[in-house]
Amino acid sequence: MKILIIDDEILVAKSFERIFAKKHQTMVAYDGKSGLEKWIEFNPDIVILDFIMPGLNADQVIQKKPKDSHAKICLISAYIGDSETETQILKKVDLFISKPFEDIVFVSKKVLDMVGV
């Protein structure tokens, strides 16, 4: 399983990476622009994506993702925005997890459950 983590909160990104790297190929990006580049290069099965990031936000990354990507998307965020934006972005993702969360191991299991692993 290939997992791409795109989050500008370094502690969150590295924590996910540490958990997933034990059994899966992982790649990390700390902003939307490099995250999109890595999505194209890495062709992940799962993308964990923060909403508000430097460069491109999650909605912009999703709009520009590779057309042939079949990656499941887990959006993590403390803030999405107005209700219309929230409704639209939630239609484009497979799982939403709000920040802050206390148990990253539990969240990681939910992400893997999303794809039946």
C-alpha positions, 0 to 999 in steps of 0.5 A: 500500500502506498500512502501519501501524507500532505500536511504542513503540521510537521509533527502530525505528518511525521507521526503518520509517517512513523506509523504507516512506514512500518508496513507501507510505502509512505511519502510526505509533503509539507505543502499543497504544491509539493504534495500535488507533485508527489501525488503525480510521482508516487501514485498513492493508494491513500492520500491523507490531506490537510485542508489549509496549507501553504501553496495550495489548499486541499480543494485545489490539490484535489481539483488538480490531482491526476485524472487516473488516480484512484487514491482514497482521500482522507481529509483532516482539518480543524477548519474547512470554511463556510458551509458551501465550501465544506459541503463541496469538499466533503463530496470529494473525499472518502473520509473526514477527520477533524483536528485536533485528535488525541489518538493518532493510532486510532486515526491511522486505523480509520484511514486503513479501514477506509480501504479495507486493510 
